[in-house]
Amino acid sequence: MDASLWNGVAGNTWVAAQDMLDRMYQPIEDLIVDAIPAEARRVLDVGCGTGSIVHAIARRLGPDGHCTGIDVSAPMLAAAAARGQQANISYILDDAQQHVFDSATFDAIVSRFGLMFFDDPVAAFGNLRQAARDQATLHAIVWRSPEENPFMTAAERSAAHLLPNLPRRQSDEPGQFGLANRQRLHGILEQSGWRDIDIQPLDVVCSFPENRLYQYLTQLGPVGRALQTADEHTRQQVAQAVRAGFEPYVHGDQVRFTAALWSVSASAG
């Protein structure tokens, strides 16, 4: 996992766009929180980012429960902590693939878009399995393929002629689409000790205000990172081209798209 990226431009950009991203992914947050078993008392959120789901889980668990968030990004965890200190919330700054968790600690492990970046997914999911109690549950939501998520790649397609050196995002490599292959994902979970594995397609309509689209297209993703070091003329050209590429998703004062996802569930025993 490229921790330097998440402790630099990518992490700081997510913090700056925190409110927009929370709103965009609210329907997915609700699915994650609703999937936590009623009897769970200790929950781990992997790749917790700026902490929206951690706080939602803590509210659901109440004072007798506890939610731990783990992430590699110091800026994002600082933003999570700034949401407010609560006795039933804690954070870990580390890579979940390598962190030494206390064995058999958690009743449930959840993640929204936090599991696709591991350098060694089998080792990472195995480490999470060791942190889970017997009969604990895993519930995660990850992205399906780039081809099924044209909104997520619209900026790269629109700017390709202006930014020819943009890296091409691949399935099965660490990154947003790193767990897009259903068969491979099932194999990773099986090899790492998880059981009762169920992977189902999930399509979720997401939205955010149109007046935040310029921020989205010029700051987030590969194009946003490339524009950090581009000259002003290039920035203006790219912004115009990319804005045109997003036109099919603009509906009045809202930007709407369908996120093509996998809903992943498994059991520790």
BALUM-163828 format. One record per residue (C-alpha): residue number from 1; y, x, z. Coordinates in steps of 0.1 Angstrom, whole numbers, plus 5000, padded with zeros to 4 digits. Layout:
<rs>
<r><n>NUM</n><north>Y</north><east>X</east><up>Z</up></r>
...
</rs>
This chain:
<rs>
<r><n>1</n><north>5000</north><east>5000</east><up>5000</up></r>
<r><n>2</n><north>5034</north><east>5014</east><up>4990</up></r>
<r><n>3</n><north>5051</north><east>5012</east><up>5024</up></r>
<r><n>4</n><north>5082</north><east>5031</east><up>5011</up></r>
<r><n>5</n><north>5089</north><east>5002</east><up>4987</up></r>
<r><n>6</n><north>5088</north><east>4976</east><up>5015</up></r>
<r><n>7</n><north>5109</north><east>4998</east><up>5038</up></r>
<r><n>8</n><north>5134</north><east>5003</east><up>5010</up></r>
<r><n>9</n><north>5148</north><east>4982</east><up>4982</up></r>
<r><n>10</n><north>5121</north><east>4955</east><up>4982</up></r>
<r><n>11</n><north>5122</north><east>4949</east><up>5019</up></r>
<r><n>12</n><north>5160</north><east>4948</east><up>5021</up></r>
<r><n>13</n><north>5161</north><east>4925</east><up>4991</up></r>
<r><n>14</n><north>5137</north><east>4901</east><up>5007</up></r>
<r><n>15</n><north>5158</north><east>4901</east><up>5039</up></r>
<r><n>16</n><north>5189</north><east>4893</east><up>5019</up></r>
<r><n>17</n><north>5172</north><east>4864</east><up>5001</up></r>
<r><n>18</n><north>5153</north><east>4852</east><up>5032</up></r>
<r><n>19</n><north>5167</north><east>4817</east><up>5034</up></r>
<r><n>20</n><north>5162</north><east>4811</east><up>4997</up></r>
<r><n>21</n><north>5126</north><east>4824</east><up>4998</up></r>
<r><n>22</n><north>5118</north><east>4804</east><up>5029</up></r>
<r><n>23</n><north>5130</north><east>4772</east><up>5012</up></r>
<r><n>24</n><north>5111</north><east>4781</east><up>4980</up></r>
<r><n>25</n><north>5078</north><east>4786</east><up>4997</up></r>
<r><n>26</n><north>5081</north><east>4759</east><up>5024</up></r>
<r><n>27</n><north>5053</north><east>4738</east><up>5009</up></r>
<r><n>28</n><north>5030</north><east>4768</east><up>5010</up></r>
<r><n>29</n><north>5040</north><east>4776</east><up>5046</up></r>
<r><n>30</n><north>5032</north><east>4740</east><up>5056</up></r>
<r><n>31</n><north>4997</north><east>4744</east><up>5041</up></r>
<r><n>32</n><north>4990</north><east>4776</east><up>5060</up></r>
<r><n>33</n><north>5002</north><east>4762</east><up>5093</up></r>
<r><n>34</n><north>4983</north><east>4729</east><up>5088</up></r>
<r><n>35</n><north>4950</north><east>4749</east><up>5082</up></r>
<r><n>36</n><north>4949</north><east>4765</east><up>5116</up></r>
<r><n>37</n><north>4921</north><east>4750</east><up>5137</up></r>
<r><n>38</n><north>4932</north><east>4728</east><up>5166</up></r>
<r><n>39</n><north>4913</north><east>4749</east><up>5190</up></r>
<r><n>40</n><north>4928</north><east>4782</east><up>5179</up></r>
<r><n>41</n><north>4949</north><east>4800</east><up>5206</up></r>
<r><n>42</n><north>4955</north><east>4835</east><up>5191</up></r>
<r><n>43</n><north>4965</north><east>4837</east><up>5155</up></r>
<r><n>44</n><north>4973</north><east>4867</east><up>5133</up></r>
<r><n>45</n><north>4997</north><east>4864</east><up>5103</up></r>
<r><n>46</n><north>4991</north><east>4893</east><up>5079</up></r>
<r><n>47</n><north>5021</north><east>4904</east><up>5058</up></r>
<r><n>48</n><north>5043</north><east>4882</east><up>5079</up></r>
<r><n>49</n><north>5075</north><east>4894</east><up>5064</up></r>
<r><n>50</n><north>5106</north><east>4878</east><up>5079</up></r>
<r><n>51</n><north>5087</north><east>4857</east><up>5103</up></r>
<r><n>52</n><north>5091</north><east>4821</east><up>5091</up></r>
<r><n>53</n><north>5053</north><east>4814</east><up>5094</up></r>
<r><n>54</n><north>5049</north><east>4832</east><up>5127</up></r>
<r><n>55</n><north>5076</north><east>4810</east><up>5143</up></r>
<r><n>56</n><north>5061</north><east>4778</east><up>5127</up></r>
<r><n>57</n><north>5026</north><east>4788</east><up>5141</up></r>
<r><n>58</n><north>5041</north><east>4796</east><up>5175</up></r>
<r><n>59</n><north>5056</north><east>4761</east><up>5177</up></r>
<r><n>60</n><north>5023</north><east>4746</east><up>5167</up></r>
<r><n>61</n><north>5003</north><east>4766</east><up>5193</up></r>
<r><n>62</n><north>5028</north><east>4760</east><up>5221</up></r>
<r><n>63</n><north>5031</north><east>4781</east><up>5253</up></r>
<r><n>64</n><north>4993</north><east>4785</east><up>5258</up></r>
<r><n>65</n><north>4989</north><east>4801</east><up>5224</up></r>
<r><n>66</n><north>5001</north><east>4834</east><up>5208</up></r>
<r><n>67</n><north>5009</north><east>4844</east><up>5172</up></r>
<r><n>68</n><north>5010</north><east>4880</east><up>5161</up></r>
<r><n>69</n><north>5027</north><east>4891</east><up>5129</up></r>
<r><n>70</n><north>5019</north><east>4924</east><up>5112</up></r>
<r><n>71</n><north>5038</north><east>4939</east><up>5083</up></r>
<r><n>72</n><north>5046</north><east>4974</east><up>5069</up></r>
<r><n>73</n><north>5083</north><east>4966</east><up>5064</up></r>
<r><n>74</n><north>5107</north><east>4975</east><up>5092</up></r>
<r><n>75</n><north>5136</north><east>4957</east><up>5077</up></r>
<r><n>76</n><north>5116</north><east>4925</east><up>5073</up></r>
<r><n>77</n><north>5102</north><east>4927</east><up>5109</up></r>
<r><n>78</n><north>5138</north><east>4932</east><up>5122</up></r>
<r><n>79</n><north>5148</north><east>4900</east><up>5104</up></r>
<r><n>80</n><north>5118</north><east>4883</east><up>5119</up></r>
<r><n>81</n><north>5128</north><east>4894</east><up>5154</up></r>
<r><n>82</n><north>5163</north><east>4882</east><up>5148</up></r>
<r><n>83</n><north>5150</north><east>4847</east><up>5144</up></r>
<r><n>84</n><north>5147</north><east>4847</east><up>5182</up></r>
<r><n>85</n><north>5125</north><east>4862</east><up>5209</up></r>
<r><n>86</n><north>5097</north><east>4840</east><up>5222</up></r>
<r><n>87</n><north>5070</north><east>4847</east><up>5248</up></r>
<r><n>88</n><north>5042</north><east>4836</east><up>5224</up></r>
<r><n>89</n><north>5052</north><east>4858</east><up>5195</up></r>
<r><n>90</n><north>5047</north><east>4895</east><up>5189</up></r>
<r><n>91</n><north>5050</north><east>4918</east><up>5159</up></r>
<r><n>92</n><north>5032</north><east>4950</east><up>5147</up></r>
<r><n>93</n><north>5048</north><east>4974</east><up>5123</up></r>
<r><n>94</n><north>5018</north><east>4988</east><up>5105</up></r>
<r><n>95</n><north>4994</north><east>4984</east><up>5075</up></r>
<r><n>96</n><north>4968</north><east>4959</east><up>5083</up></r>
<r><n>97</n><north>4942</north><east>4979</east><up>5064</up></r>
<r><n>98</n><north>4945</north><east>5008</east><up>5088</up></r>
<r><n>99</n><north>4958</north><east>4993</east><up>5121</up></r>
<r><n>100</n><north>4935</north><east>4996</east><up>5150</up></r>
<r><n>101</n><north>4933</north><east>4961</east><up>5163</up></r>
<r><n>102</n><north>4916</north><east>4952</east><up>5196</up></r>
<r><n>103</n><north>4881</north><east>4940</east><up>5186</up></r>
<r><n>104</n><north>4874</north><east>4903</east><up>5184</up></r>
<r><n>105</n><north>4909</north><east>4892</east><up>5193</up></r>
<r><n>106</n><north>4920</north><east>4864</east><up>5170</up></r>
<r><n>107</n><north>4907</north><east>4828</east><up>5166</up></r>
<r><n>108</n><north>4924</north><east>4825</east><up>5132</up></r>
<r><n>109</n><north>4939</north><east>4849</east><up>5106</up></r>
<r><n>110</n><north>4963</north><east>4836</east><up>5080</up></r>
<r><n>111</n><north>4984</north><east>4850</east><up>5052</up></r>
<r><n>112</n><north>5008</north><east>4838</east><up>5026</up></r>
<r><n>113</n><north>5010</north><east>4864</east><up>4998</up></r>
<r><n>114</n><north>5003</north><east>4892</east><up>5022</up></r>
<r><n>115</n><north>4968</north><east>4903</east><up>5012</up></r>
<r><n>116</n><north>4973</north><east>4915</east><up>4976</up></r>
<r><n>117</n><north>4987</north><east>4949</east><up>4982</up></r>
<r><n>118</n><north>4959</north><east>4968</east><up>4999</up></r>
<r><n>119</n><north>4948</north><east>5001</east><up>4984</up></r>
<r><n>120</n><north>4912</north><east>4994</east><up>4995</up></r>
<r><n>121</n><north>4907</north><east>4956</east><up>4998</up></r>
<r><n>122</n><north>4872</north><east>4959</east><up>5012</up></r>
<r><n>123</n><north>4883</north><east>4982</east><up>5040</up></r>
<r><n>124</n><north>4913</north><east>4960</east><up>5047</up></r>
<r><n>125</n><north>4893</north><east>4927</east><up>5049</up></r>
<r><n>126</n><north>4867</north><east>4945</east><up>5069</up></r>
<r><n>127</n><north>4893</north><east>4956</east><up>5094</up></r>
<r><n>128</n><north>4905</north><east>4921</east><up>5097</up></r>
<r><n>129</n><north>4870</north><east>4909</east><up>5102</up></r>
<r><n>130</n><north>4866</north><east>4933</east><up>5132</up></r>
<r><n>131</n><north>4898</north><east>4918</east><up>5147</up></r>
<r><n>132</n><north>4884</north><east>4883</east><up>5144</up></r>
<r><n>133</n><north>4864</north><east>4866</east><up>5171</up></r>
<r><n>134</n><north>4830</north><east>4851</east><up>5163</up></r>
<r><n>135</n><north>4835</north><east>4818</east><up>5144</up></r>
<r><n>136</n><north>4871</north><east>4827</east><up>5137</up></r>
<r><n>137</n><north>4886</north><east>4815</east><up>5105</up></r>
<r><n>138</n><north>4905</north><east>4832</east><up>5077</up></r>
<r><n>139</n><north>4929</north><east>4811</east><up>5055</up></r>
<r><n>140</n><north>4951</north><east>4827</east><up>5029</up></r>
<r><n>141</n><north>4970</north><east>4818</east><up>4998</up></r>
<r><n>142</n><north>4973</north><east>4844</east><up>4970</up></r>
<r><n>143</n><north>4985</north><east>4843</east><up>4934</up></r>
<r><n>144</n><north>4963</north><east>4835</east><up>4904</up></r>
<r><n>145</n><north>4969</north><east>4854</east><up>4872</up></r>
<r><n>146</n><north>5002</north><east>4864</east><up>4856</up></r>
<r><n>147</n><north>4993</north><east>4842</east><up>4826</up></r>
<r><n>148</n><north>4990</north><east>4812</east><up>4849</up></r>
<r><n>149</n><north>5024</north><east>4820</east><up>4865</up></r>
<r><n>150</n><north>5049</north><east>4823</east><up>4837</up></r>
<r><n>151</n><north>5078</north><east>4817</east><up>4861</up></r>
<r><n>152</n><north>5069</north><east>4849</east><up>4880</up></r>
<r><n>153</n><north>5069</north><east>4870</east><up>4848</up></r>
<r><n>154</n><north>5098</north><east>4853</east><up>4830</up></r>
<r><n>155</n><north>5123</north><east>4880</east><up>4840</up></r>
<r><n>156</n><north>5101</north><east>4908</east><up>4826</up></r>
<r><n>157</n><north>5094</north><east>4890</east><up>4793</up></r>
<r><n>158</n><north>5131</north><east>4882</east><up>4788</up></r>
<r><n>159</n><north>5143</north><east>4917</east><up>4796</up></r>
<r><n>160</n><north>5115</north><east>4937</east><up>4779</up></r>
<r><n>161</n><north>5137</north><east>4947</east><up>4749</up></r>
<r><n>162</n><north>5165</north><east>4959</east><up>4773</up></r>
<r><n>163</n><north>5143</north><east>4976</east><up>4799</up></r>
<r><n>164</n><north>5114</north><east>4990</east><up>4778</up></r>
<r><n>165</n><north>5101</north><east>5011</east><up>4807</up></r>
<r><n>166</n><north>5094</north><east>4982</east><up>4830</up></r>
<r><n>167</n><north>5059</north><east>4986</east><up>4845</up></r>
<r><n>168</n><north>5035</north><east>4960</east><up>4834</up></r>
<r><n>169</n><north>5020</north><east>4940</east><up>4862</up></r>
<r><n>170</n><north>4982</north><east>4940</east><up>4862</up></r>
<r><n>171</n><north>4956</north><east>4918</east><up>4879</up></r>
<r><n>172</n><north>4931</north><east>4936</east><up>4902</up></r>
<r><n>173</n><north>4957</north><east>4964</east><up>4910</up></r>
<r><n>174</n><north>4977</north><east>4964</east><up>4943</up></r>
<r><n>175</n><north>5006</north><east>4940</east><up>4938</up></r>
<r><n>176</n><north>5015</north><east>4904</east><up>4934</up></r>
<r><n>177</n><north>4984</north><east>4896</east><up>4913</up></r>
<r><n>178</n><north>4960</north><east>4920</east><up>4930</up></r>
<r><n>179</n><north>4936</north><east>4892</east><up>4940</up></r>
<r><n>180</n><north>4939</north><east>4870</east><up>4909</up></r>
<r><n>181</n><north>4903</north><east>4874</east><up>4898</up></r>
<r><n>182</n><north>4883</north><east>4848</east><up>4917</up></r>
<r><n>183</n><north>4849</north><east>4865</east><up>4913</up></r>
<r><n>184</n><north>4863</north><east>4898</east><up>4925</up></r>
<r><n>185</n><north>4880</north><east>4882</east><up>4955</up></r>
<r><n>186</n><north>4848</north><east>4865</east><up>4965</up></r>
<r><n>187</n><north>4830</north><east>4898</east><up>4963</up></r>
<r><n>188</n><north>4856</north><east>4916</east><up>4984</up></r>
<r><n>189</n><north>4853</north><east>4890</east><up>5011</up></r>
<r><n>190</n><north>4815</north><east>4891</east><up>5010</up></r>
<r><n>191</n><north>4814</north><east>4929</east><up>5012</up></r>
<r><n>192</n><north>4837</north><east>4930</east><up>5041</up></r>
<r><n>193</n><north>4817</north><east>4907</east><up>5063</up></r>
<r><n>194</n><north>4832</north><east>4873</east><up>5058</up></r>
<r><n>195</n><north>4810</north><east>4842</east><up>5054</up></r>
<r><n>196</n><north>4813</north><east>4806</east><up>5042</up></r>
<r><n>197</n><north>4838</north><east>4818</east><up>5016</up></r>
<r><n>198</n><north>4856</north><east>4791</east><up>4996</up></r>
<r><n>199</n><north>4882</north><east>4799</east><up>4970</up></r>
<r><n>200</n><north>4899</north><east>4769</east><up>4953</up></r>
<r><n>201</n><north>4927</north><east>4767</east><up>4927</up></r>
<r><n>202</n><north>4959</north><east>4753</east><up>4942</up></r>
<r><n>203</n><north>4990</north><east>4743</east><up>4922</up></r>
<r><n>204</n><north>5022</north><east>4739</east><up>4943</up></r>
<r><n>205</n><north>5056</north><east>4728</east><up>4930</up></r>
<r><n>206</n><north>5083</north><east>4751</east><up>4945</up></r>
<r><n>207</n><north>5121</north><east>4749</east><up>4942</up></r>
<r><n>208</n><north>5154</north><east>4765</east><up>4952</up></r>
<r><n>209</n><north>5191</north><east>4758</east><up>4944</up></r>
<r><n>210</n><north>5202</north><east>4767</east><up>4909</up></r>
<r><n>211</n><north>5233</north><east>4785</east><up>4924</up></r>
<r><n>212</n><north>5209</north><east>4811</east><up>4938</up></r>
<r><n>213</n><north>5192</north><east>4818</east><up>4905</up></r>
<r><n>214</n><north>5215</north><east>4848</east><up>4896</up></r>
<r><n>215</n><north>5205</north><east>4864</east><up>4929</up></r>
<r><n>216</n><north>5168</north><east>4857</east><up>4922</up></r>
<r><n>217</n><north>5168</north><east>4871</east><up>4887</up></r>
<r><n>218</n><north>5189</north><east>4902</east><up>4894</up></r>
<r><n>219</n><north>5175</north><east>4913</east><up>4927</up></r>
<r><n>220</n><north>5139</north><east>4903</east><up>4931</up></r>
<r><n>221</n><north>5108</north><east>4916</east><up>4913</up></r>
<r><n>222</n><north>5104</north><east>4945</east><up>4888</up></r>
<r><n>223</n><north>5136</north><east>4936</east><up>4870</up></r>
<r><n>224</n><north>5156</north><east>4933</east><up>4902</up></r>
<r><n>225</n><north>5144</north><east>4968</east><up>4912</up></r>
<r><n>226</n><north>5152</north><east>4982</east><up>4878</up></r>
<r><n>227</n><north>5187</north><east>4969</east><up>4880</up></r>
<r><n>228</n><north>5194</north><east>4987</east><up>4912</up></r>
<r><n>229</n><north>5200</north><east>5019</east><up>4892</up></r>
<r><n>230</n><north>5212</north><east>5004</east><up>4859</up></r>
<r><n>231</n><north>5248</north><east>5007</east><up>4846</up></r>
<r><n>232</n><north>5270</north><east>4977</east><up>4846</up></r>
<r><n>233</n><north>5267</north><east>4971</east><up>4809</up></r>
<r><n>234</n><north>5229</north><east>4970</east><up>4811</up></r>
<r><n>235</n><north>5231</north><east>4948</east><up>4842</up></r>
<r><n>236</n><north>5253</north><east>4922</east><up>4823</up></r>
<r><n>237</n><north>5230</north><east>4923</east><up>4792</up></r>
<r><n>238</n><north>5199</north><east>4919</east><up>4813</up></r>
<r><n>239</n><north>5214</north><east>4891</east><up>4834</up></r>
<r><n>240</n><north>5223</north><east>4871</east><up>4803</up></r>
<r><n>241</n><north>5189</north><east>4875</east><up>4787</up></r>
<r><n>242</n><north>5170</north><east>4867</east><up>4818</up></r>
<r><n>243</n><north>5191</north><east>4837</east><up>4827</up></r>
<r><n>244</n><north>5183</north><east>4823</east><up>4792</up></r>
<r><n>245</n><north>5146</north><east>4829</east><up>4799</up></r>
<r><n>246</n><north>5147</north><east>4808</east><up>4830</up></r>
<r><n>247</n><north>5164</north><east>4778</east><up>4814</up></r>
<r><n>248</n><north>5131</north><east>4758</east><up>4811</up></r>
<r><n>249</n><north>5129</north><east>4758</east><up>4849</up></r>
<r><n>250</n><north>5164</north><east>4746</east><up>4856</up></r>
<r><n>251</n><north>5167</north><east>4709</east><up>4864</up></r>
<r><n>252</n><north>5202</north><east>4700</east><up>4873</up></r>
<r><n>253</n><north>5211</north><east>4718</east><up>4905</up></r>
<r><n>254</n><north>5175</north><east>4728</east><up>4912</up></r>
<r><n>255</n><north>5152</north><east>4755</east><up>4899</up></r>
<r><n>256</n><north>5116</north><east>4742</east><up>4899</up></r>
<r><n>257</n><north>5083</north><east>4758</east><up>4889</up></r>
<r><n>258</n><north>5046</north><east>4754</east><up>4896</up></r>
<r><n>259</n><north>5030</north><east>4783</east><up>4916</up></r>
<r><n>260</n><north>4994</north><east>4788</east><up>4904</up></r>
<r><n>261</n><north>4975</north><east>4800</east><up>4935</up></r>
<r><n>262</n><north>4941</north><east>4805</east><up>4952</up></r>
<r><n>263</n><north>4935</north><east>4788</east><up>4985</up></r>
<r><n>264</n><north>4911</north><east>4811</east><up>5003</up></r>
<r><n>265</n><north>4891</north><east>4802</east><up>5034</up></r>
<r><n>266</n><north>4862</north><east>4820</east><up>5052</up></r>
<r><n>267</n><north>4845</north><east>4823</east><up>5085</up></r>
<r><n>268</n><north>4838</north><east>4854</east><up>5107</up></r>
<r><n>269</n><north>4804</north><east>4842</east><up>5116</up></r>
</rs>
